[in-house]
Amino acid sequence: MIADKKTHDEIAVTLMGMFDAYAKRDLNGVLAFWAPDSDVLIIGTGADEKSVGLSQFTKSLIRDWSQSDSASITAKNIAVSAAGTIAWFAADVAFSSKIGVDKFDLLGRLTGVMEKRSGEWLLVQMHFSVPSSTQAQGQSWPQPA
């Protein structure tokens, strides 16, 4: 069910807080938005970008930051649904990075799940995907190579 305004705003603030910590390369700040559970799940766009648990996620964050001079995340069109202490969201996001003099934008879709614990929303699952570049708009399947 669609979340009420208060829940929607709390989820959006949580996401923006994590994105801000990511841009600052604040490892502890990013991890503070995540549940300390061994089964939290983070899936990115790379074939090897699947982290189960905060230890693997930490390695992924450090890799991100070591391979760029700066990186940030912005979101729009945040949709939130909720049932009790569980909320799930979807958003259009842009990862922007700078590597040397080159700038890159990776536009995609972010989905995730949060759980409210002790009055705070914590991430427990997140998945980032990029639309297929071989699938034309209005088509259900990519074009064969």
N, CA, C and O atoms as a GROMACS GRO file, in nm:
protein
  580
    1MET      N    1   0.083  -0.117   0.000
    1MET     CA    2   0.000   0.000   0.000
    1MET      C    3   0.089   0.125   0.000
    1MET      O    4   0.198   0.125   0.058
    2ILE      N    5   0.044   0.227  -0.063
    2ILE     CA    6   0.121   0.351  -0.072
    2ILE      C    7   0.141   0.407   0.068
    2ILE      O    8   0.048   0.415   0.148
    3ALA      N    9   0.265   0.446   0.096
    3ALA     CA   10   0.299   0.499   0.228
    3ALA      C   11   0.236   0.635   0.251
    3ALA      O   12   0.213   0.712   0.157
    4ASP      N   13   0.207   0.665   0.377
    4ASP     CA   14   0.159   0.799   0.411
    4ASP      C   15   0.274   0.899   0.394
    4ASP      O   16   0.390   0.860   0.380
    5LYS      N   17   0.242   1.028   0.396
    5LYS     CA   18   0.341   1.132   0.370
    5LYS      C   19   0.456   1.125   0.469
    5LYS      O   20   0.572   1.142   0.430
    6LYS      N   21   0.427   1.102   0.597
    6LYS     CA   22   0.532   1.096   0.699
    6LYS      C   23   0.632   0.985   0.667
    6LYS      O   24   0.753   1.008   0.671
    7THR      N   25   0.582   0.866   0.637
    7THR     CA   26   0.671   0.754   0.604
    7THR      C   27   0.748   0.782   0.476
    7THR      O   28   0.868   0.758   0.470
    8HIS      N   29   0.680   0.833   0.375
    8HIS     CA   30   0.747   0.867   0.249
    8HIS      C   31   0.862   0.963   0.275
    8HIS      O   32   0.974   0.942   0.227
    9ASP      N   33   0.836   1.067   0.351
    9ASP     CA   34   0.939   1.167   0.378
    9ASP      C   35   1.054   1.108   0.460
    9ASP      O   36   1.170   1.142   0.436
   10GLU      N   37   1.023   1.022   0.556
   10GLU     CA   38   1.129   0.959   0.636
   10GLU      C   39   1.218   0.870   0.549
   10GLU      O   40   1.340   0.868   0.566
   11ILE      N   41   1.158   0.796   0.458
   11ILE     CA   42   1.235   0.710   0.368
   11ILE      C   43   1.322   0.796   0.277
   11ILE      O   44   1.440   0.765   0.257
   12ALA      N   45   1.265   0.903   0.222
   12ALA     CA   46   1.342   0.992   0.134
   12ALA      C   47   1.459   1.055   0.209
   12ALA      O   48   1.569   1.065   0.155
   13VAL      N   49   1.436   1.098   0.331
   13VAL     CA   50   1.544   1.158   0.412
   13VAL      C   51   1.653   1.055   0.439
   13VAL      O   52   1.772   1.088   0.436
   14THR      N   53   1.614   0.932   0.467
   14THR     CA   54   1.712   0.826   0.490
   14THR      C   55   1.797   0.804   0.366
   14THR      O   56   1.920   0.796   0.374
   15LEU      N   57   1.733   0.794   0.250
   15LEU     CA   58   1.808   0.776   0.124
   15LEU      C   59   1.903   0.892   0.100
   15LEU      O   60   2.020   0.871   0.068
   16MET      N   61   1.853   1.015   0.114
   16MET     CA   62   1.936   1.132   0.088
   16MET      C   63   2.054   1.139   0.186
   16MET      O   64   2.164   1.181   0.150
   17GLY      N   65   2.030   1.096   0.310
   17GLY     CA   66   2.137   1.094   0.408
   17GLY      C   67   2.246   0.995   0.369
   17GLY      O   68   2.365   1.025   0.380
   18MET      N   69   2.205   0.877   0.322
   18MET     CA   70   2.304   0.780   0.278
   18MET      C   71   2.378   0.830   0.154
   18MET      O   72   2.499   0.814   0.143
   19PHE      N   73   2.304   0.892   0.062
   19PHE     CA   74   2.368   0.946  -0.059
   19PHE      C   75   2.469   1.055  -0.024
   19PHE      O   76   2.575   1.064  -0.086
   20ASP      N   77   2.436   1.137   0.073
   20ASP     CA   78   2.527   1.243   0.117
   20ASP      C   79   2.654   1.184   0.176
   20ASP      O   80   2.765   1.229   0.146
   21ALA      N   81   2.639   1.083   0.260
   21ALA     CA   82   2.756   1.017   0.319
   21ALA      C   83   2.840   0.950   0.210
   21ALA      O   84   2.963   0.951   0.218
   22TYR      N   85   2.775   0.893   0.110
   22TYR     CA   86   2.847   0.831  -0.002
   22TYR      C   87   2.932   0.935  -0.075
   22TYR      O   88   3.049   0.911  -0.103
   23ALA      N   89   2.873   1.050  -0.105
   23ALA     CA   90   2.946   1.156  -0.175
   23ALA      C   91   3.064   1.207  -0.093
   23ALA      O   92   3.167   1.246  -0.149
   24LYS      N   93   3.050   1.206   0.039
   24LYS     CA   94   3.159   1.250   0.128
   24LYS      C   95   3.262   1.139   0.151
   24LYS      O   96   3.365   1.161   0.215
   25ARG      N   97   3.234   1.020   0.098
   25ARG     CA   98   3.321   0.903   0.116
   25ARG      C   99   3.336   0.869   0.264
   25ARG      O  100   3.444   0.833   0.312
   26ASP      N  101   3.225   0.882   0.333
   26ASP     CA  102   3.218   0.857   0.477
   26ASP      C  103   3.166   0.715   0.499
   26ASP      O  104   3.045   0.692   0.503
   27LEU      N  105   3.258   0.621   0.512
   27LEU     CA  106   3.221   0.480   0.523
   27LEU      C  107   3.128   0.455   0.641
   27LEU      O  108   3.023   0.393   0.624
   28ASN      N  109   3.164   0.503   0.758
   28ASN     CA  110   3.079   0.482   0.875
   28ASN      C  111   2.944   0.551   0.858
   28ASN      O  112   2.842   0.501   0.905
   29GLY      N  113   2.944   0.666   0.791
   29GLY     CA  114   2.819   0.736   0.766
   29GLY      C  115   2.727   0.656   0.677
   29GLY      O  116   2.607   0.647   0.704
   30VAL      N  117   2.780   0.596   0.570
   30VAL     CA  118   2.698   0.512   0.482
   30VAL      C  119   2.645   0.392   0.559
   30VAL      O  120   2.526   0.361   0.553
   31LEU      N  121   2.734   0.324   0.630
   31LEU     CA  122   2.694   0.201   0.700
   31LEU      C  123   2.592   0.227   0.810
   31LEU      O  124   2.516   0.137   0.846
   32ALA      N  125   2.588   0.349   0.863
   32ALA     CA  126   2.493   0.383   0.969
   32ALA      C  127   2.348   0.376   0.920
   32ALA      O  128   2.256   0.365   1.001
   33PHE      N  129   2.328   0.382   0.789
   33PHE     CA  130   2.193   0.375   0.733
   33PHE      C  131   2.148   0.232   0.705
   33PHE      O  132   2.037   0.209   0.658
   34TRP      N  133   2.234   0.135   0.735
   34TRP     CA  134   2.207  -0.005   0.707
   34TRP      C  135   2.186  -0.085   0.835
   34TRP      O  136   2.248  -0.057   0.937
   35ALA      N  137   2.097  -0.183   0.829
   35ALA     CA  138   2.079  -0.275   0.940
   35ALA      C  139   2.208  -0.355   0.956
   35ALA      O  140   2.272  -0.388   0.857
   36PRO      N  141   2.247  -0.387   1.079
   36PRO     CA  142   2.371  -0.460   1.102
   36PRO      C  143   2.356  -0.611   1.083
   36PRO      O  144   2.423  -0.689   1.151
   37ASP      N  145   2.269  -0.652   0.994
   37ASP     CA  146   2.238  -0.794   0.976
   37ASP      C  147   2.333  -0.860   0.876
   37ASP      O  148   2.381  -0.795   0.782
   38SER      N  149   2.359  -0.986   0.895
   38SER     CA  150   2.451  -1.059   0.807
   38SER      C  151   2.392  -1.086   0.669
   38SER      O  152   2.464  -1.124   0.577
   39ASP      N  153   2.261  -1.066   0.654
   39ASP     CA  154   2.199  -1.097   0.526
   39ASP      C  155   2.151  -0.973   0.449
   39ASP      O  156   2.072  -0.986   0.355
   40VAL      N  157   2.197  -0.852   0.487
   40VAL     CA  158   2.161  -0.737   0.405
   40VAL      C  159   2.215  -0.762   0.265
   40VAL      O  160   2.319  -0.825   0.248
   41LEU      N  161   2.143  -0.712   0.164
   41LEU     CA  162   2.177  -0.744   0.026
   41LEU      C  163   2.183  -0.617  -0.057
   41LEU      O  164   2.091  -0.536  -0.055
   42ILE      N  165   2.294  -0.601  -0.131
   42ILE     CA  166   2.313  -0.487  -0.218
   42ILE      C  167   2.356  -0.540  -0.354
   42ILE      O  168   2.455  -0.612  -0.364
   43ILE      N  169   2.280  -0.505  -0.459
   43ILE     CA  170   2.310  -0.551  -0.594
   43ILE      C  171   2.330  -0.429  -0.683
   43ILE      O  172   2.244  -0.341  -0.689
   44GLY      N  173   2.443  -0.425  -0.754
   44GLY     CA  174   2.474  -0.318  -0.846
   44GLY      C  175   2.468  -0.366  -0.990
   44GLY      O  176   2.415  -0.473  -1.017
   45THR      N  177   2.522  -0.287  -1.080
   45THR     CA  178   2.513  -0.318  -1.222
   45THR      C  179   2.625  -0.409  -1.273
   45THR      O  180   2.608  -0.475  -1.375
   46GLY      N  181   2.736  -0.414  -1.204
   46GLY     CA  182   2.847  -0.499  -1.247
   46GLY      C  183   2.821  -0.646  -1.219
   46GLY      O  184   2.748  -0.679  -1.126
   47ALA      N  185   2.880  -0.733  -1.300
   47ALA     CA  186   2.860  -0.877  -1.283
   47ALA      C  187   2.902  -0.924  -1.144
   47ALA      O  188   2.847  -1.020  -1.092
   48ASP      N  189   3.000  -0.856  -1.084
   48ASP     CA  190   3.048  -0.896  -0.952
   48ASP      C  191   2.994  -0.808  -0.840
   48ASP      O  192   3.042  -0.816  -0.727
   49GLU      N  193   2.897  -0.723  -0.869
   49GLU     CA  194   2.845  -0.630  -0.768
   49GLU      C  195   2.722  -0.686  -0.697
   49GLU      O  196   2.609  -0.641  -0.716
   50LYS      N  197   2.748  -0.786  -0.615
   50LYS     CA  198   2.645  -0.843  -0.528
   50LYS      C  199   2.711  -0.860  -0.392
   50LYS      O  200   2.802  -0.940  -0.376
   51SER      N  201   2.664  -0.785  -0.294
   51SER     CA  202   2.719  -0.789  -0.160
   51SER      C  203   2.616  -0.844  -0.064
   51SER      O  204   2.503  -0.795  -0.059
   52VAL      N  205   2.654  -0.945   0.011
   52VAL     CA  206   2.570  -0.998   0.117
   52VAL      C  207   2.643  -0.968   0.247
   52VAL      O  208   2.752  -1.019   0.271
   53GLY      N  209   2.582  -0.886   0.330
   53GLY     CA  210   2.645  -0.846   0.456
   53GLY      C  211   2.726  -0.718   0.440
   53GLY      O  212   2.769  -0.683   0.330
   54LEU      N  213   2.747  -0.651   0.552
   54LEU     CA  214   2.815  -0.522   0.550
   54LEU      C  215   2.964  -0.534   0.519
   54LEU      O  216   3.024  -0.438   0.469
   55SER      N  217   3.025  -0.647   0.548
   55SER     CA  218   3.167  -0.665   0.518
   55SER      C  219   3.190  -0.661   0.367
   55SER      O  220   3.280  -0.592   0.320
   56GLN      N  221   3.108  -0.734   0.291
   56GLN     CA  222   3.120  -0.731   0.145
   56GLN      C  223   3.084  -0.593   0.091
   56GLN      O  224   3.148  -0.543  -0.001
   57PHE      N  225   2.981  -0.531   0.148
   57PHE     CA  226   2.939  -0.398   0.104
   57PHE      C  227   3.051  -0.296   0.128
   57PHE      O  228   3.075  -0.209   0.044
   58THR      N  229   3.119  -0.308   0.240
   58THR     CA  230   3.230  -0.219   0.269
   58THR      C  231   3.337  -0.229   0.160
   58THR      O  232   3.389  -0.127   0.115
   59LYS      N  233   3.370  -0.350   0.119
   59LYS     CA  234   3.468  -0.370   0.012
   59LYS      C  235   3.421  -0.303  -0.117
   59LYS      O  236   3.501  -0.244  -0.190
   60SER      N  237   3.294  -0.313  -0.146
   60SER     CA  238   3.238  -0.252  -0.267
   60SER      C  239   3.247  -0.100  -0.261
   60SER      O  240   3.282  -0.035  -0.360
   61LEU      N  241   3.216  -0.043  -0.146
   61LEU     CA  242   3.225   0.102  -0.130
   61LEU      C  243   3.368   0.150  -0.148
   61LEU      O  244   3.394   0.249  -0.217
   62ILE      N  245   3.461   0.081  -0.084
   62ILE     CA  246   3.601   0.119  -0.095
   62ILE      C  247   3.648   0.110  -0.239
   62ILE      O  248   3.723   0.195  -0.286
   63ARG      N  249   3.603   0.007  -0.310
   63ARG     CA  250   3.637  -0.006  -0.453
   63ARG      C  251   3.580   0.111  -0.532
   63ARG      O  252   3.650   0.170  -0.614
   64ASP      N  253   3.454   0.144  -0.509
   64ASP     CA  254   3.392   0.259  -0.579
   64ASP      C  255   3.478   0.384  -0.563
   64ASP      O  256   3.512   0.451  -0.660
   65TRP      N  257   3.512   0.412  -0.439
   65TRP     CA  258   3.584   0.536  -0.409
   65TRP      C  259   3.727   0.533  -0.460
   65TRP      O  260   3.782   0.637  -0.497
   66SER      N  261   3.789   0.415  -0.462
   66SER     CA  262   3.928   0.406  -0.509
   66SER      C  263   3.937   0.422  -0.660
   66SER      O  264   4.043   0.454  -0.713
   67GLN      N  265   3.825   0.398  -0.730
   67GLN     CA  266   3.826   0.404  -0.876
   67GLN      C  267   3.768   0.534  -0.930
   67GLN      O  268   3.738   0.543  -1.049
   68SER      N  269   3.751   0.633  -0.844
   68SER     CA  270   3.699   0.762  -0.889
   68SER      C  271   3.758   0.873  -0.804
   68SER      O  272   3.801   0.851  -0.691
   69ASP      N  273   3.760   0.993  -0.861
   69ASP     CA  274   3.805   1.110  -0.785
   69ASP      C  275   3.692   1.170  -0.704
   69ASP      O  276   3.715   1.228  -0.598
   70SER      N  277   3.571   1.156  -0.753
   70SER     CA  278   3.452   1.197  -0.680
   70SER      C  279   3.334   1.117  -0.732
   70SER      O  280   3.336   1.069  -0.846
   71ALA      N  281   3.233   1.102  -0.650
   71ALA     CA  282   3.114   1.028  -0.690
   71ALA      C  283   2.997   1.076  -0.605
   71ALA      O  284   3.012   1.102  -0.486
   72SER      N  285   2.882   1.088  -0.668
   72SER     CA  286   2.762   1.130  -0.595
   72SER      C  287   2.641   1.060  -0.654
   72SER      O  288   2.645   1.003  -0.763
   73ILE      N  289   2.532   1.065  -0.577
   73ILE     CA  290   2.407   1.001  -0.618
   73ILE      C  291   2.294   1.100  -0.597
   73ILE      O  292   2.284   1.163  -0.492
   74THR      N  293   2.209   1.115  -0.698
   74THR     CA  294   2.088   1.195  -0.684
   74THR      C  295   1.968   1.108  -0.719
   74THR      O  296   1.980   1.012  -0.794
   75ALA      N  297   1.853   1.144  -0.664
   75ALA     CA  298   1.732   1.065  -0.689
   75ALA      C  299   1.615   1.157  -0.718
   75ALA      O  300   1.608   1.270  -0.670
   76LYS      N  301   1.524   1.106  -0.798
   76LYS     CA  302   1.397   1.174  -0.822
   76LYS      C  303   1.289   1.068  -0.839
   76LYS      O  304   1.318   0.949  -0.852
   77ASN      N  305   1.166   1.113  -0.838
   77ASN     CA  306   1.051   1.023  -0.853
   77ASN      C  307   1.055   0.908  -0.751
   77ASN      O  308   1.039   0.791  -0.787
   78ILE      N  309   1.077   0.942  -0.626
   78ILE     CA  310   1.082   0.840  -0.520
   78ILE      C  311   0.939   0.796  -0.487
   78ILE      O  312   0.855   0.877  -0.449
   79ALA      N  313   0.915   0.667  -0.504
   79ALA     CA  314   0.785   0.608  -0.469
   79ALA      C  315   0.806   0.517  -0.349
   79ALA      O  316   0.902   0.440  -0.345
   80VAL      N  317   0.717   0.526  -0.251
   80VAL     CA  318   0.732   0.447  -0.128
   80VAL      C  319   0.599   0.380  -0.095
   80VAL      O  320   0.493   0.442  -0.099
   81SER      N  321   0.608   0.252  -0.063
   81SER     CA  322   0.495   0.178  -0.009
   81SER      C  323   0.538   0.120   0.124
   81SER      O  324   0.658   0.105   0.150
   82ALA      N  325   0.441   0.088   0.209
   82ALA     CA  326   0.477   0.039   0.342
   82ALA      C  327   0.366  -0.045   0.402
   82ALA      O  328   0.249  -0.033   0.367
   83ALA      N  329   0.408  -0.131   0.494
   83ALA     CA  330   0.315  -0.208   0.575
   83ALA      C  331   0.382  -0.223   0.712
   83ALA      O  332   0.478  -0.298   0.727
   84GLY      N  333   0.329  -0.153   0.809
   84GLY     CA  334   0.386  -0.158   0.943
   84GLY      C  335   0.528  -0.104   0.946
   84GLY      O  336   0.552   0.011   0.908
   85THR      N  337   0.620  -0.186   0.992
   85THR     CA  338   0.759  -0.142   1.006
   85THR      C  339   0.846  -0.176   0.885
   85THR      O  340   0.969  -0.167   0.893
   86ILE      N  341   0.784  -0.215   0.775
   86ILE     CA  342   0.856  -0.247   0.652
   86ILE      C  343   0.812  -0.150   0.542
   86ILE      O  344   0.693  -0.126   0.523
   87ALA      N  345   0.910  -0.096   0.471
   87ALA     CA  346   0.880  -0.007   0.358
   87ALA      C  347   0.966  -0.048   0.240
   87ALA      O  348   1.079  -0.094   0.256
   88TRP      N  349   0.912  -0.031   0.121
   88TRP     CA  350   0.989  -0.057   0.000
   88TRP      C  351   0.977   0.064  -0.090
   88TRP      O  352   0.875   0.134  -0.090
   89PHE      N  353   1.082   0.088  -0.166
   89PHE     CA  354   1.087   0.211  -0.245
   89PHE      C  355   1.144   0.184  -0.384
   89PHE      O  356   1.208   0.082  -0.409
   90ALA      N  357   1.117   0.278  -0.471
   90ALA     CA  358   1.176   0.278  -0.606
   90ALA      C  359   1.204   0.423  -0.641
   90ALA      O  360   1.129   0.513  -0.601
   91ALA      N  361   1.311   0.446  -0.715
   91ALA     CA  362   1.347   0.583  -0.755
   91ALA      C  363   1.430   0.580  -0.881
   91ALA      O  364   1.497   0.481  -0.911
   92ASP      N  365   1.422   0.688  -0.955
   92ASP     CA  366   1.514   0.710  -1.067
   92ASP      C  367   1.637   0.777  -1.008
   92ASP      O  368   1.626   0.878  -0.939
   93VAL      N  369   1.755   0.721  -1.035
   93VAL     CA  370   1.876   0.776  -0.976
   93VAL      C  371   1.984   0.800  -1.081
   93VAL      O  372   1.983   0.741  -1.189
   94ALA      N  373   2.075   0.888  -1.045
   94ALA     CA  374   2.192   0.914  -1.128
   94ALA      C  375   2.315   0.904  -1.040
   94ALA      O  376   2.328   0.976  -0.940
   95PHE      N  377   2.405   0.814  -1.077
   95PHE     CA  378   2.538   0.809  -1.016
   95PHE      C  379   2.625   0.897  -1.103
   95PHE      O  380   2.638   0.871  -1.223
   96SER      N  381   2.684   0.998  -1.047
   96SER     CA  382   2.774   1.087  -1.120
   96SER      C  383   2.913   1.071  -1.061
   96SER      O  384   2.931   1.076  -0.939
   97SER      N  385   3.011   1.053  -1.149
   97SER     CA  386   3.148   1.037  -1.100
   97SER      C  387   3.243   1.115  -1.188
   97SER      O  388   3.215   1.147  -1.303
   98LYS      N  389   3.357   1.144  -1.129
   98LYS     CA  390   3.464   1.211  -1.201
   98LYS      C  391   3.589   1.126  -1.185
   98LYS      O  392   3.628   1.090  -1.074
   99ILE      N  393   3.650   1.095  -1.297
   99ILE     CA  394   3.775   1.018  -1.298
   99ILE      C  395   3.872   1.098  -1.384
   99ILE      O  396   3.862   1.103  -1.506
  100GLY      N  397   3.967   1.161  -1.316
  100GLY     CA  398   4.057   1.252  -1.388
  100GLY      C  399   3.976   1.370  -1.440
  100GLY      O  400   3.905   1.435  -1.363
  101VAL      N  401   3.986   1.397  -1.570
  101VAL     CA  402   3.910   1.507  -1.629
  101VAL      C  403   3.776   1.459  -1.685
  101VAL      O  404   3.695   1.541  -1.730
  102ASP      N  405   3.752   1.329  -1.683
  102ASP     CA  406   3.630   1.273  -1.740
  102ASP      C  407   3.519   1.265  -1.636
  102ASP      O  408   3.541   1.231  -1.520
  103LYS      N  409   3.398   1.298  -1.682
  103LYS     CA  410   3.279   1.288  -1.598
  103LYS      C  411   3.189   1.181  -1.657
  103LYS      O  412   3.174   1.169  -1.779
  104PHE      N  413   3.127   1.102  -1.568
  104PHE     CA  414   3.038   0.995  -1.609
  104PHE      C  415   2.908   1.004  -1.533
  104PHE      O  416   2.907   1.034  -1.413
  105ASP      N  417   2.798   0.978  -1.602
  105ASP     CA  418   2.668   0.968  -1.539
  105ASP      C  419   2.611   0.832  -1.572
  105ASP      O  420   2.604   0.793  -1.688
  106LEU      N  421   2.571   0.760  -1.470
  106LEU     CA  422   2.509   0.630  -1.486
  106LEU      C  423   2.365   0.645  -1.438
  106LEU      O  424   2.339   0.651  -1.318
  107LEU      N  425   2.272   0.650  -1.533
  107LEU     CA  426   2.131   0.670  -1.502
  107LEU      C  427   2.064   0.534  -1.487
  107LEU      O  428   2.086   0.445  -1.569
  108GLY      N  429   1.984   0.520  -1.384
  108GLY     CA  430   1.918   0.392  -1.365
  108GLY      C  431   1.804   0.398  -1.267
  108GLY      O  432   1.749   0.503  -1.236
  109ARG      N  433   1.771   0.279  -1.219
  109ARG     CA  434   1.658   0.262  -1.130
  109ARG      C  435   1.705   0.195  -1.002
  109ARG      O  436   1.780   0.097  -1.005
  110LEU      N  437   1.661   0.248  -0.891
  110LEU     CA  438   1.699   0.195  -0.761
  110LEU      C  439   1.575   0.146  -0.689
  110LEU      O  440   1.474   0.216  -0.683
  111THR      N  441   1.582   0.026  -0.635
  111THR     CA  442   1.475  -0.026  -0.551
  111THR      C  443   1.536  -0.075  -0.421
  111THR      O  444   1.655  -0.108  -0.416
  112GLY      N  445   1.456  -0.078  -0.318
  112GLY     CA  446   1.509  -0.126  -0.192
  112GLY      C  447   1.401  -0.149  -0.089
  112GLY      O  448   1.284  -0.120  -0.110
  113VAL      N  449   1.446  -0.202   0.024
  113VAL     CA  450   1.358  -0.231   0.136
  113VAL      C  451   1.422  -0.174   0.262
  113VAL      O  452   1.543  -0.186   0.282
  114MET      N  453   1.340  -0.113   0.346
  114MET     CA  454   1.386  -0.063   0.475
  114MET      C  455   1.298  -0.120   0.585
  114MET      O  456   1.182  -0.155   0.563
  115GLU      N  457   1.356  -0.129   0.704
  115GLU     CA  458   1.284  -0.175   0.821
  115GLU      C  459   1.300  -0.070   0.930
  115GLU      O  460   1.410  -0.021   0.954
  116LYS      N  461   1.191  -0.037   0.996
  116LYS     CA  462   1.196   0.060   1.105
  116LYS      C  463   1.232  -0.012   1.235
  116LYS      O  464   1.159  -0.100   1.281
  117ARG      N  465   1.347   0.028   1.292
  117ARG     CA  466   1.394  -0.033   1.416
  117ARG      C  467   1.428   0.079   1.514
  117ARG      O  468   1.503   0.171   1.481
  118SER      N  469   1.375   0.070   1.630
  118SER     CA  470   1.399   0.171   1.735
  118SER      C  471   1.377   0.312   1.681
  118SER      O  472   1.453   0.404   1.712
  119GLY      N  473   1.272   0.328   1.601
  119GLY     CA  474   1.234   0.459   1.550
  119GLY      C  475   1.311   0.507   1.428
  119GLY      O  476   1.286   0.617   1.380
  120GLU      N  477   1.406   0.427   1.377
  120GLU     CA  478   1.487   0.467   1.262
  120GLU      C  479   1.465   0.370   1.146
  120GLU      O  480   1.456   0.249   1.166
  121TRP      N  481   1.457   0.425   1.025
  121TRP     CA  482   1.449   0.341   0.906
  121TRP      C  483   1.590   0.298   0.866
  121TRP      O  484   1.678   0.381   0.848
  122LEU      N  485   1.610   0.167   0.853
  122LEU     CA  486   1.738   0.112   0.813
  122LEU      C  487   1.722   0.030   0.686
  122LEU      O  488   1.625  -0.045   0.670
  123LEU      N  489   1.817   0.044   0.596
  123LEU     CA  490   1.816  -0.034   0.473
  123LEU      C  491   1.849  -0.179   0.502
  123LEU      O  492   1.936  -0.209   0.583
  124VAL      N  493   1.778  -0.270   0.434
  124VAL     CA  494   1.808  -0.412   0.444
  124VAL      C  495   1.833  -0.474   0.306
  124VAL      O  496   1.889  -0.583   0.295
  125GLN      N  497   1.789  -0.404   0.200
  125GLN     CA  498   1.809  -0.454   0.064
  125GLN      C  499   1.806  -0.338  -0.033
  125GLN      O  500   1.727  -0.245  -0.017
  126MET      N  501   1.893  -0.342  -0.135
  126MET     CA  502   1.894  -0.237  -0.238
  126MET      C  503   1.943  -0.297  -0.369
  126MET      O  504   2.035  -0.380  -0.370
  127HIS      N  505   1.882  -0.256  -0.478
  127HIS     CA  506   1.918  -0.305  -0.611
  127HIS      C  507   1.917  -0.189  -0.710
  127HIS      O  508   1.818  -0.117  -0.722
  128PHE      N  509   2.029  -0.172  -0.780
  128PHE     CA  510   2.041  -0.069  -0.883
  128PHE      C  511   2.051  -0.137  -1.018
  128PHE      O  512   2.130  -0.230  -1.035
  129SER      N  513   1.972  -0.091  -1.114
  129SER     CA  514   1.976  -0.148  -1.249
  129SER      C  515   1.977  -0.036  -1.352
  129SER      O  516   1.933   0.076  -1.326
  130VAL      N  517   2.027  -0.071  -1.468
  130VAL     CA  518   2.034   0.023  -1.580
  130VAL      C  519   1.952  -0.037  -1.695
  130VAL      O  520   1.969  -0.154  -1.727
  131PRO      N  521   1.863   0.041  -1.756
  131PRO     CA  522   1.786  -0.011  -1.868
  131PRO      C  523   1.877  -0.062  -1.980
  131PRO      O  524   1.984  -0.006  -2.004
  132SER      N  525   1.834  -0.166  -2.047
  132SER     CA  526   1.912  -0.225  -2.155
  132SER      C  527   1.927  -0.127  -2.271
  132SER      O  528   1.830  -0.068  -2.318
  133SER      N  529   2.050  -0.110  -2.315
  133SER     CA  530   2.075  -0.020  -2.429
  133SER      C  531   2.040  -0.085  -2.562
  133SER      O  532   2.035  -0.018  -2.664
  134THR      N  533   2.015  -0.217  -2.561
  134THR     CA  534   1.980  -0.287  -2.685
  134THR      C  535   1.830  -0.308  -2.701
  134THR      O  536   1.786  -0.372  -2.797
  135GLN      N  537   1.752  -0.255  -2.609
  135GLN     CA  538   1.607  -0.272  -2.614
  135GLN      C  539   1.543  -0.139  -2.648
  135GLN      O  540   1.548  -0.044  -2.568
  136ALA      N  541   1.484  -0.131  -2.764
  136ALA     CA  542   1.421  -0.004  -2.809
  136ALA      C  543   1.296   0.026  -2.726
  136ALA      O  544   1.227  -0.065  -2.679
  137GLN      N  545   1.269   0.154  -2.710
  137GLN     CA  546   1.150   0.196  -2.639
  137GLN      C  547   1.028   0.137  -2.709
  137GLN      O  548   1.020   0.137  -2.832
  138GLY      N  549   0.934   0.087  -2.631
  138GLY     CA  550   0.813   0.025  -2.685
  138GLY      C  551   0.830  -0.122  -2.720
  138GLY      O  552   0.734  -0.187  -2.761
  139GLN      N  553   0.949  -0.176  -2.703
  139GLN     CA  554   0.975  -0.317  -2.732
  139GLN      C  555   0.994  -0.393  -2.602
  139GLN      O  556   1.052  -0.342  -2.506
  140SER      N  557   0.944  -0.517  -2.600
  140SER     CA  558   0.954  -0.600  -2.481
  140SER      C  559   1.086  -0.676  -2.473
  140SER      O  560   1.124  -0.724  -2.366
  141TRP      N  561   1.156  -0.688  -2.585
  141TRP     CA  562   1.278  -0.767  -2.590
  141TRP      C  563   1.389  -0.692  -2.659
  141TRP      O  564   1.364  -0.614  -2.751
  142PRO      N  565   1.516  -0.714  -2.613
  142PRO     CA  566   1.628  -0.652  -2.683
  142PRO      C  567   1.641  -0.705  -2.825
  142PRO      O  568   1.596  -0.816  -2.855
  143GLN      N  569   1.701  -0.626  -2.910
  143GLN     CA  570   1.725  -0.669  -3.047
  143GLN      C  571   1.843  -0.766  -3.049
  143GLN      O  572   1.942  -0.744  -2.980
  144PRO      N  573   1.834  -0.873  -3.128
  144PRO     CA  574   1.946  -0.967  -3.135
  144PRO      C  575   2.070  -0.899  -3.196
  144PRO      O  576   2.058  -0.809  -3.279
  145ALA      N  577   2.185  -0.943  -3.153
  145ALA     CA  578   2.311  -0.884  -3.202
  145ALA      C  579   2.346  -0.935  -3.340
  145ALA      O  580   2.449  -0.896  -3.396
   0.00000   0.00000   0.00000
